[in-house]
Amino acid sequence: MTEYERSRTMPALPEHVFNQASSVDQMDDWLPRSLHVRADDLPAVTVHEDRSSEDISALLRAQKDQMRLEWGTREQGSYAGWLQVAGIGSGASEVTVHLSFFDEADDPGAEAVHDALDQSLERLEQNVRLRVDDGTGG
């Protein structure tokens, strides 16, 4: 098993960040550009991967009281992850994303994963800023 983790501080309340991150309809705005999530009957979702043109059955659970998202593949059991939002005071938050690949064949490698996580967290921060700046708060 290979695991990766990245964190980023965001200038918004944790509730605003979590609302943005956990909205299935807005996940395409911040997830890696090659992944697209469609809600089936939550927690069931379908993830479309552009690179392979595959639709993958997955589970996505949002635990608002813990400000945590958890996800993973269903049939294959090859991949799982979580996103945790924590308030750090002064209206700011820290977001941590953790990925686990259970099969080496599914692991794209450290550089690719770290780049994708960094870019996703940057896009999430941009989307949160837009929502906070326009007054909708997520």
The 8 nearest C-alpha neighbors of each residue, nearest first, counted from 0:
[[1, 101, 100, 102, 2, 99, 103, 106],
 [0, 2, 100, 99, 101, 3, 103, 106],
 [3, 1, 99, 98, 100, 0, 4, 97],
 [4, 2, 98, 97, 99, 1, 5, 112],
 [3, 5, 97, 96, 98, 2, 6, 95],
 [4, 6, 96, 95, 116, 97, 117, 7],
 [7, 5, 95, 94, 96, 93, 8, 4],
 [6, 8, 94, 93, 9, 120, 95, 5],
 [7, 9, 93, 92, 94, 10, 6, 91],
 [8, 10, 92, 11, 91, 124, 93, 7],
 [11, 9, 91, 92, 90, 8, 12, 128],
 [12, 10, 91, 90, 9, 92, 13, 15],
 [11, 13, 90, 91, 15, 14, 92, 16],
 [12, 14, 16, 92, 86, 15, 84, 85],
 [15, 13, 17, 12, 16, 18, 66, 11],
 [16, 14, 137, 18, 12, 13, 136, 17],
 [15, 17, 13, 19, 14, 18, 127, 20],
 [16, 18, 20, 14, 19, 15, 21, 13],
 [19, 17, 15, 21, 16, 137, 20, 14],
 [18, 20, 137, 16, 17, 21, 22, 15],
 [21, 19, 17, 18, 22, 16, 26, 123],
 [20, 22, 18, 19, 17, 23, 61, 68],
 [21, 23, 25, 24, 19, 20, 18, 26],
 [22, 24, 26, 25, 21, 38, 36, 37],
 [23, 25, 22, 26, 27, 37, 36, 38],
 [26, 24, 22, 23, 27, 28, 19, 29],
 [27, 25, 28, 23, 29, 30, 24, 22],
 [26, 28, 30, 29, 25, 35, 36, 32],
 [29, 27, 26, 25, 30, 122, 123, 126],
 [28, 30, 122, 123, 119, 27, 26, 31],
 [29, 31, 119, 27, 26, 32, 28, 34],
 [32, 30, 33, 34, 119, 115, 29, 118],
 [31, 33, 34, 30, 27, 35, 29, 28],
 [32, 34, 49, 31, 48, 50, 35, 47],
 [35, 33, 48, 32, 31, 47, 49, 46],
 [34, 36, 47, 46, 27, 48, 37, 33],
 [37, 35, 46, 45, 47, 38, 44, 34],
 [38, 36, 45, 44, 39, 46, 35, 23],
 [37, 39, 44, 40, 41, 45, 36, 43],
 [38, 40, 44, 43, 41, 37, 45, 42],
 [39, 41, 43, 42, 38, 44, 37, 58],
 [42, 40, 43, 39, 38, 44, 59, 58],
 [41, 43, 59, 58, 60, 40, 44, 39],
 [44, 42, 41, 58, 40, 39, 57, 59],
 [45, 43, 38, 39, 57, 37, 58, 56],
 [46, 44, 56, 37, 55, 36, 57, 54],
 [45, 47, 36, 55, 35, 54, 48, 37],
 [48, 46, 54, 35, 53, 34, 55, 49],
 [47, 49, 34, 53, 52, 50, 33, 51],
 [50, 48, 52, 33, 51, 47, 34, 53],
 [49, 51, 48, 52, 33, 53, 34, 47],
 [50, 52, 53, 49, 48, 47, 54, 33],
 [53, 51, 49, 48, 50, 47, 54, 33],
 [54, 52, 51, 48, 47, 55, 49, 50],
 [53, 55, 47, 46, 45, 48, 56, 52],
 [54, 56, 46, 45, 53, 57, 47, 72],
 [57, 55, 45, 73, 72, 44, 46, 54],
 [56, 58, 72, 73, 44, 71, 45, 43],
 [57, 59, 43, 42, 70, 71, 44, 72],
 [60, 58, 70, 42, 69, 43, 44, 61],
 [59, 61, 69, 42, 68, 70, 62, 58],
 [60, 62, 68, 63, 67, 21, 69, 59],
 [63, 61, 67, 65, 64, 66, 68, 60],
 [62, 64, 66, 65, 61, 67, 17, 68],
 [63, 65, 62, 66, 67, 61, 14, 17],
 [64, 66, 63, 67, 62, 83, 84, 61],
 [67, 65, 63, 84, 64, 62, 17, 83],
 [66, 68, 83, 62, 65, 82, 61, 63],
 [69, 67, 61, 82, 81, 60, 62, 83],
 [68, 70, 81, 60, 59, 80, 82, 67],
 [71, 69, 59, 58, 80, 79, 81, 60],
 [70, 72, 79, 78, 57, 58, 80, 73],
 [71, 73, 57, 76, 78, 56, 75, 74],
 [72, 74, 57, 56, 76, 75, 71, 58],
 [75, 73, 76, 72, 56, 57, 77, 55],
 [74, 76, 77, 73, 72, 78, 56, 55],
 [77, 75, 72, 73, 74, 78, 71, 101],
 [78, 76, 101, 75, 102, 100, 72, 105],
 [77, 79, 100, 71, 72, 99, 76, 101],
 [80, 78, 71, 99, 70, 98, 72, 100],
 [79, 81, 98, 97, 70, 69, 99, 71],
 [80, 82, 69, 97, 68, 96, 70, 83],
 [81, 83, 96, 68, 95, 67, 97, 69],
 [82, 84, 67, 95, 94, 66, 85, 96],
 [83, 85, 94, 66, 93, 13, 17, 67],
 [86, 84, 93, 92, 13, 87, 94, 83],
 [85, 87, 92, 13, 88, 91, 93, 12],
 [86, 88, 92, 91, 85, 93, 89, 90],
 [87, 89, 90, 91, 86, 92, 12, 85],
 [88, 90, 91, 87, 12, 10, 86, 92],
 [91, 89, 12, 11, 88, 10, 92, 86],
 [92, 90, 10, 11, 12, 89, 87, 9],
 [93, 91, 86, 9, 87, 13, 85, 8],
 [92, 94, 8, 85, 7, 84, 9, 86],
 [95, 93, 84, 7, 6, 83, 8, 92],
 [94, 96, 6, 83, 82, 5, 93, 97],
 [97, 95, 82, 5, 4, 81, 6, 83],
 [96, 98, 4, 81, 80, 3, 82, 95],
 [99, 97, 80, 3, 2, 79, 4, 100],
 [98, 100, 2, 79, 1, 78, 80, 101],
 [101, 99, 78, 1, 0, 102, 106, 77],
 [102, 100, 0, 77, 78, 99, 103, 1],
 [101, 103, 104, 105, 100, 77, 0, 106],
 [102, 104, 106, 105, 101, 100, 0, 1],
 [103, 105, 102, 106, 107, 100, 101, 77],
 [106, 104, 103, 102, 107, 100, 77, 78],
 [105, 107, 103, 108, 104, 100, 102, 1],
 [108, 106, 111, 105, 112, 109, 104, 110],
 [109, 107, 106, 111, 110, 112, 113, 105],
 [108, 110, 112, 111, 113, 107, 3, 106],
 [109, 111, 113, 112, 108, 114, 107, 115],
 [112, 110, 114, 109, 113, 108, 115, 107],
 [111, 113, 115, 109, 114, 110, 116, 108],
 [112, 114, 116, 110, 115, 111, 109, 117],
 [115, 113, 117, 111, 112, 116, 110, 118],
 [116, 114, 112, 118, 113, 117, 31, 119],
 [117, 115, 119, 113, 118, 114, 112, 120],
 [116, 118, 114, 120, 119, 115, 113, 121],
 [119, 117, 121, 115, 116, 120, 114, 122],
 [120, 118, 116, 122, 29, 30, 121, 117],
 [119, 121, 123, 117, 122, 118, 116, 124],
 [120, 122, 118, 124, 119, 123, 117, 125],
 [123, 121, 29, 125, 119, 124, 120, 126],
 [124, 122, 29, 120, 126, 121, 125, 119],
 [123, 125, 127, 121, 122, 126, 9, 128],
 [126, 124, 122, 128, 123, 127, 129, 121],
 [127, 125, 129, 123, 128, 124, 122, 130],
 [126, 128, 124, 130, 129, 125, 16, 131],
 [127, 129, 125, 131, 126, 130, 132, 124],
 [130, 128, 126, 132, 127, 131, 133, 125],
 [129, 131, 136, 127, 133, 135, 137, 128],
 [132, 130, 136, 134, 128, 133, 129, 135],
 [131, 133, 129, 134, 130, 128, 135, 136],
 [132, 134, 130, 131, 135, 129, 136, 128],
 [135, 133, 131, 132, 136, 130, 137, 129],
 [136, 134, 130, 137, 133, 131, 132, 129],
 [137, 135, 131, 130, 15, 134, 127, 133],
 [136, 15, 19, 130, 18, 135, 127, 131]]
